[in-house]
Amino acid sequence: MREKIIVALDVDSEGEALALTEALKDYVGAFKVGLQLFHRAGHGIVTKLVEAGVKVFLDLKFHDIPNTVAQAAAAAVESGAFMFNVHASGGKKMMQEARKAAQASAAALGIAPPLLIGVTVLTSLAEDELQDELGVERSLPEQVAALARLSQEAGLDGVVASAREIPWIRAACGDDFVIVTPGIRPLWAAGDDQKRIVTPQKALEDGADYLVIGRPLTAAADPREAAKKLLAEVASENKGEA
């Protein structure tokens, strides 16, 4: 369980990020650096976290013309991140160029390429918003499955998607496709602004490979105790099913 948890470091300073990392690194598998921290602390925060001995998921959701995304992908590899992502809605060519650049950069550095995953539909979006505001004619399940298939065809390792969408993705892409699930909330945590949320236990039962958890841990009065509570919750439920 521990290795499957990725903590979202959605904070405003390097100091906060490093303090949370120190508090939680023994209880989780990796840490996510997204747009908020990346722009507040600078790109060097990824290197500092890697040098501190933790794995980093670089969550910048690249979405631009293929050449620009390829250059960004090469930089992501150089940062030391073990995983990074692009928007699948950027199209197959964009994703293929990102994959190609990431592999070339990793080869030049003599390292294994990081996991490259596509973002399907943001977990903050509801189906009516997807259709009424963005003009997507497919249903939410159809859109997620279509973008997951496109990501796989482009050579990506997996996708980011709500845990509720795991069955659709598994049906479209098989069991070896990595699924990273944000919108995870323990039973004792509030939903915040996420709409398609799932408990950790449910996400694991459905086959999630990684669980991204933010505010239930990072905004807790004692993040370390919150992490222990999270692990105990899942362990207790697993024991009850045994």
C-alpha positions as CSV (number, residue, x, y, z in Angstrom):
1,M,0.0,0.0,0.0
2,R,2.7,2.5,1.0
3,E,4.4,2.4,-2.4
4,K,1.1,3.1,-4.2
5,I,0.5,6.4,-2.3
6,I,1.6,9.7,-4.0
7,V,1.3,12.8,-1.8
8,A,0.3,15.9,-3.7
9,L,2.6,18.7,-2.6
10,D,0.1,21.5,-3.5
11,V,1.8,24.1,-1.3
12,D,3.2,27.6,-1.8
13,S,6.8,27.3,-0.8
14,E,9.9,25.1,-0.9
15,G,10.1,25.1,2.8
16,E,6.6,23.7,3.2
17,A,7.2,21.0,0.6
18,L,10.5,19.9,2.1
19,A,8.9,19.8,5.6
20,L,6.0,17.7,4.4
21,T,8.4,15.4,2.5
22,E,10.4,14.8,5.7
23,A,7.3,14.1,7.7
24,L,5.7,11.7,5.2
25,K,8.5,10.0,3.3
26,D,8.5,6.9,5.6
27,Y,4.7,6.4,5.0
28,V,4.3,7.0,1.2
29,G,5.9,6.0,-2.0
30,A,6.3,9.3,-3.9
31,F,5.4,13.0,-4.0
32,K,3.7,15.0,-6.7
33,V,4.9,18.4,-7.8
34,G,2.2,20.3,-9.7
35,L,1.8,23.7,-11.2
36,Q,1.3,25.5,-7.8
37,L,4.6,24.4,-6.2
38,F,6.5,24.3,-9.5
39,H,5.8,28.0,-10.1
40,R,6.1,29.1,-6.4
41,A,9.4,27.3,-5.7
42,G,10.9,27.0,-9.2
43,H,11.9,23.9,-11.2
44,G,14.8,23.2,-8.8
45,I,12.4,21.8,-6.3
46,V,12.1,18.6,-8.2
47,T,15.9,18.1,-8.1
48,K,16.0,18.9,-4.4
49,L,13.3,16.3,-3.7
50,V,15.0,13.7,-5.8
51,E,18.3,14.5,-4.0
52,A,16.4,14.0,-0.7
53,G,15.8,10.4,-1.7
54,V,12.2,10.5,-2.7
55,K,10.4,9.7,-6.0
56,V,8.7,12.6,-7.8
57,F,5.7,12.6,-10.0
58,L,6.0,15.8,-12.1
59,D,2.4,16.8,-12.7
60,L,2.5,19.7,-15.2
61,K,0.1,18.2,-17.7
62,F,2.0,19.3,-20.9
63,H,-0.4,20.4,-23.7
64,D,1.1,22.3,-26.6
65,I,2.4,21.7,-30.1
66,P,4.3,18.5,-30.5
67,N,7.8,20.0,-30.7
68,T,7.2,22.2,-27.6
69,V,5.9,19.2,-25.6
70,A,8.9,17.1,-26.8
71,Q,11.3,19.6,-25.4
72,A,9.4,19.8,-22.1
73,A,9.4,16.0,-21.9
74,A,13.2,15.9,-22.3
75,A,13.5,18.5,-19.5
76,A,11.2,16.4,-17.3
77,V,13.5,13.4,-17.7
78,E,16.5,15.5,-16.8
79,S,14.8,16.7,-13.6
80,G,14.9,13.1,-12.2
81,A,11.2,12.6,-12.0
82,F,10.1,9.0,-12.0
83,M,6.8,9.9,-13.7
84,F,5.3,12.9,-15.6
85,N,2.2,13.6,-17.7
86,V,0.7,15.2,-20.8
87,H,-2.9,16.0,-21.7
88,A,-4.2,13.1,-23.9
89,S,-6.4,15.7,-25.6
90,G,-3.3,17.1,-27.2
91,G,-3.5,14.3,-29.7
92,K,-1.5,11.2,-30.7
93,K,1.3,13.0,-32.5
94,M,2.0,15.2,-29.5
95,M,2.1,12.2,-27.2
96,Q,4.3,10.2,-29.6
97,E,6.8,13.1,-29.7
98,A,6.8,13.3,-25.9
99,R,7.5,9.6,-25.7
100,K,10.3,9.7,-28.3
101,A,12.0,12.7,-26.6
102,A,11.7,11.1,-23.1
103,Q,13.3,7.9,-24.4
104,A,16.1,9.8,-26.1
105,S,16.8,11.9,-23.1
106,A,16.9,8.9,-20.8
107,A,19.2,7.0,-23.1
108,A,21.6,10.0,-23.2
109,L,21.7,10.1,-19.4
110,G,22.0,6.3,-19.1
111,I,18.8,5.9,-17.0
112,A,15.5,4.2,-17.4
113,P,12.9,6.5,-18.9
114,P,10.3,7.7,-16.5
115,L,6.7,6.6,-16.7
116,L,4.8,8.8,-19.1
117,I,1.0,9.0,-18.6
118,G,-1.8,10.8,-20.2
119,V,-4.5,12.9,-18.5
120,T,-8.0,11.8,-19.7
121,V,-10.7,13.9,-18.1
122,L,-9.9,16.1,-15.0
123,T,-11.6,14.8,-11.8
124,S,-13.0,18.2,-11.2
125,L,-15.2,17.9,-14.2
126,A,-18.7,16.5,-14.1
127,E,-20.4,14.9,-17.2
128,D,-22.7,17.9,-17.8
129,E,-19.7,20.3,-17.8
130,L,-17.9,18.1,-20.2
131,Q,-20.8,18.1,-22.6
132,D,-22.5,21.5,-22.1
133,E,-19.4,23.6,-21.6
134,L,-16.7,21.8,-23.6
135,G,-18.9,20.5,-26.4
136,V,-17.8,16.9,-26.0
137,E,-20.5,14.7,-27.6
138,R,-19.3,11.4,-26.0
139,S,-20.5,10.3,-22.6
140,L,-17.9,10.6,-19.8
141,P,-17.1,6.8,-19.9
142,E,-16.7,6.9,-23.7
143,Q,-14.5,10.0,-23.6
144,V,-12.2,8.6,-20.9
145,A,-11.9,5.2,-22.7
146,A,-11.2,6.9,-26.0
147,L,-8.5,9.1,-24.6
148,A,-7.0,6.1,-22.7
149,R,-6.9,4.1,-26.0
150,L,-5.3,7.0,-27.8
151,S,-2.6,7.3,-25.1
152,Q,-1.8,3.6,-25.3
153,E,-1.6,3.8,-29.1
154,A,0.8,6.7,-28.8
155,G,3.1,4.6,-26.6
156,L,2.3,6.0,-23.2
157,D,2.6,3.8,-20.1
158,G,-0.8,4.7,-18.6
159,V,-3.2,7.5,-17.7
160,V,-4.5,9.7,-14.9
161,A,-8.2,9.1,-14.3
162,S,-10.8,8.9,-11.6
163,A,-10.9,5.5,-9.9
164,R,-14.5,5.3,-10.9
165,E,-13.3,5.1,-14.5
166,I,-10.9,2.1,-13.9
167,P,-13.3,-0.5,-15.3
168,W,-13.7,1.5,-18.6
169,I,-10.0,1.9,-19.0
170,R,-9.2,-1.8,-18.2
171,A,-11.8,-2.9,-20.8
172,A,-10.2,-0.5,-23.3
173,C,-6.5,-1.0,-22.6
174,G,-5.9,-4.2,-20.6
175,D,-4.4,-5.0,-17.2
176,D,-0.8,-3.8,-17.9
177,F,-1.7,-0.2,-18.5
178,V,-0.8,2.0,-15.5
179,I,-3.7,3.9,-13.9
180,V,-3.0,6.8,-11.6
181,T,-6.0,8.0,-9.6
182,P,-6.4,11.4,-8.1
183,G,-9.6,12.4,-6.3
184,I,-8.9,9.9,-3.5
185,R,-10.4,10.7,-0.1
186,P,-10.3,8.5,3.0
187,L,-13.6,7.9,4.8
188,W,-12.8,10.6,7.3
189,A,-11.8,13.4,4.8
190,A,-13.9,16.0,3.1
191,G,-14.4,16.0,-0.7
192,D,-13.2,19.6,-1.3
193,D,-13.5,20.6,-4.9
194,Q,-13.2,17.1,-6.4
195,K,-16.4,15.7,-7.8
196,R,-15.6,12.2,-8.9
197,I,-14.0,11.0,-5.6
198,V,-13.3,7.5,-4.3
199,T,-12.0,6.0,-1.1
200,P,-8.5,4.5,-1.1
201,Q,-9.9,1.0,-0.5
202,K,-12.3,1.2,-3.4
203,A,-9.6,2.5,-5.7
204,L,-7.3,-0.4,-4.8
205,E,-10.1,-3.0,-5.1
206,D,-10.8,-1.7,-8.6
207,G,-7.2,-1.9,-9.7
208,A,-5.5,1.5,-9.3
209,D,-1.7,1.4,-9.5
210,Y,-1.1,4.7,-7.7
211,L,-3.3,6.8,-5.5
212,V,-2.8,10.6,-5.4
213,I,-3.8,12.0,-2.0
214,G,-3.3,15.7,-1.1
215,R,-5.2,17.7,1.5
216,P,-6.3,14.9,3.8
217,L,-2.6,14.5,4.5
218,T,-0.9,17.8,3.7
219,A,-3.6,20.0,5.4
220,A,-3.9,17.8,8.5
221,A,-2.8,19.2,11.9
222,D,-0.3,16.3,12.0
223,P,0.4,15.0,8.5
224,R,2.4,12.0,9.9
225,E,-0.6,10.9,12.1
226,A,-2.9,11.4,9.1
227,A,-0.7,9.1,7.0
228,K,-0.7,6.5,9.8
229,K,-4.5,6.8,9.9
230,L,-4.8,6.3,6.2
231,L,-2.6,3.2,6.2
232,A,-4.5,1.8,9.2
233,E,-7.9,2.4,7.4
234,V,-6.8,0.4,4.4
235,A,-5.1,-2.3,6.4
236,S,-8.2,-2.7,8.5
237,E,-10.5,-3.0,5.6
238,N,-8.2,-5.5,3.9
239,K,-8.1,-7.6,7.1
240,G,-11.9,-7.5,7.3
241,E,-12.2,-9.0,3.8
242,A,-9.6,-11.7,4.4
